[in-house]
Amino acid sequence: MINIIVIDDDPLVTMSIKTILEAGGNIKVTAAGDSGEQAIELYKQHSPNVLLMDIRMGGITGLEAAREILSFDRNAKILFLTTFSDDDYILKALDIGAKGYILKQDFEGIEAAITAVYEGQSVFGSQITQKLTGMVQKQELFNAEAAGISRKESEIIEQVAKGLSNKEIASALYLSEGTVRNYISNILLKLNLRDRTQLAVFYFEKIKGR
């Protein structure tokens, strides 16, 4: 059972999400709130597997709450669910360490997104992926050879950016899961990145569209 907290300033949205998610039997909404302040307090009280949170709310924003939570729990798994696909929000959410960013329009995919984040994947809705692709910074193109990134490592970076799990990458590239984990650890070290989410952002900013 995946225990989550849902934070949204619209009670109807919160109740709808709770009803939909708990109907599947694999997810339990242990608490719900309507502000960034409540997100912080509820997270401290319940230590959920995943925090599903809106961005724009009264008081402190979801981004500010996420930054505070990650300051005392760097392993927090935070998934943003919002109606806003603003470029600045997307980059800020991913930069502070959120594990995903999906739009409320992708309502039917929320359960799958939560499960993926719980399992350690990074999740981007289809519209968000398109946005990230459009935000490529072509003036800072990535030189894989100069960074010591091999062809195989480049393939793995692309697979991570697509949201594939280690198991899926291993199957696609005919490697063991352990080998994939080692590759990703080495890639993060070489690129001075914190986690898979930052690696995915790096791919869309520096590599995609070359």
N, C-alpha and C positions, 0 to 999 in steps of 0.2 A: 504494500500500500504506500502510495506517495502522499506525504503530508504537505499541504501547501497553505499559504496565506494569500488572500486576494485583497488588493487595495485599489479602490476606485471611488471617486467622489460622487458617483451616481449609484444609489442603493439598488435601483432596478437592474443595472448592469451586473452588480455584485451578486444579486440573488439569481439572475439568469445564469451566470457563469457557474455558480455553486450547483444549481440544479442540473445543468448539462454535464458537468464534470463528474459529479457523484453518481449519476445514473449509470456510468460505465463500470463502476465497482472497483476501479483501480486507483482512484484519487480521492483523498479526503481533504475537504476544506476545513482546517482546524480553527481558523479565525479569519475575520474580515474587518477591514477598516476603510475610512474614507479620506485619509490625509497622510502626508509624508511623516508627520509626527507619530501617528498611530502605527505606521509601517515599522518605524524604528522600535517602538515599545513592544509591539506584538512579535517582532522578530526576536527580540531579546527573551521574551517570555516562552516562545514556542520552538525556536530553532527549526524552522520548517526545512523540508528538502528543497523546496522551490518557492520563491516569492514572486507572485504574479502581480504586477503593479502598473498603474497608469502613470503618465508623466505630468500632465498639467492638473494640479489640484490646489485647493486653498491652502494657505500656509506655505510650508516648504514644499518644493516640487518633488516629484518622484526621482528626478536626477540627484537632487540634494540628499534625499533620504538614502538612495542607493550608495552614494559616496560615503555617507556616515556609516552605514551598515558594513560596507566593505573595509572601512578603516579598523573595525574591531573583529571582523570575520572575513578574511581575504578569500575564503573558499565559498562564500555565499553564492548561491545560484539564483540570479535575478533575471526574470524575463519580463520585458516591458510589453504591455498591451495598450495600444493607443490609437486614436483616430488621426494622429498627426504624423506625416511622413516628411517633415521638414528636415532638410539636409543637416542642419546644425544639431538638431536633436539626435539624429541617428549617430553621427560621429561622436558626440559627447557621451551618449549612452554606451557605446562600444568602447570608447577610450577609458571610461572609468572602471570597466570590467564586467559590464552586464553580459549575460550569456545569450541574450537574444532580444529581438525587437520585431514584433509582429503587429499588424494592424487589426483593429476590431472588425474590419470587413472580412478578415480571414477567420471568422468565428468558428467555422466547422473544423478548423485545424488546431484549435487551442489545446485539446487533449494530447494530440500527437506532439505538439511543440513542447509541452510540459514534460512529457515522457522523455523526449530527446535531450532536453536540458538536464533532467535528472540523471540520465545515463552518461552525461559528460560532453554532449555535443553542443555546438553553437547553432542557433536557429535564426534564420532570417525569412520573413515572408517573401513571396514572389515579388511584390512591389518594392520591398526594401532592397532586395538583391539588384533590381533594375536601377534603383537610386544609387546604390554603391558603385555600380558599374559606371554610371554617369558622372561620378565624382572623382574619376581617375585623375591624378595629378601628373600629367604627361611631362611636366618640366622636371620631374624627379624620377625618371625611369630607373628601374632596378637592374643592376648588373649582377646577374647570378654568379658568373665566374669570379668576379672581383670579391664577392661575399663568401666564396667557397661553397656555394650551393650546387650540388650535382644535379644531373638530369633526373635521376630518380627522386631526389629531394624536391625538385621543382614539381614533379608529378604529384607527390604527396601533398605539397602545399595547395595545389589546385583542388585536390580531393577534399581536403579539410575545409576549404572555402566553400565548397558545394554542400557542406554540412554532413558529410559521410562520417560514420563512426569508424573506429579502428578496425573493427571486424569487417565492415564493408570495404574499407580501403585495402585491407589484406586480401580479400577475395578478388577485388578488381585488379590488383597489381601482383597477384600470386606470391604473397609474402605471408609470414606468420604475424599474428597480432603483436607478439613481443617485438618483432623486428620493426613493425610500424611504430610502436610506442618509442622505441629507441631512436628511430629516424626523427620523429616529431620532437623529442627532447633535444636532440642535437641541433635541429633547425631553430628551435626557440633560442638556444644558447648562441648560435651563430648570428642570429638577427637581433639579439638582445630584446626578445619579446617575452611577455609574461605567460600567455596561455593561448589556447586555440582560437579564442575570440579575436585577440590582437593579431594572430597570424592570418585569420580570414580578412580582417580589415586591411592588413598589409598587402595581401594579394590584390584586393580590389583597388587600392590606392596606387600601388607601385608596379604591379605586374600586368594586370588585366588591361587589354587594349593596346599592348605594345605592338 
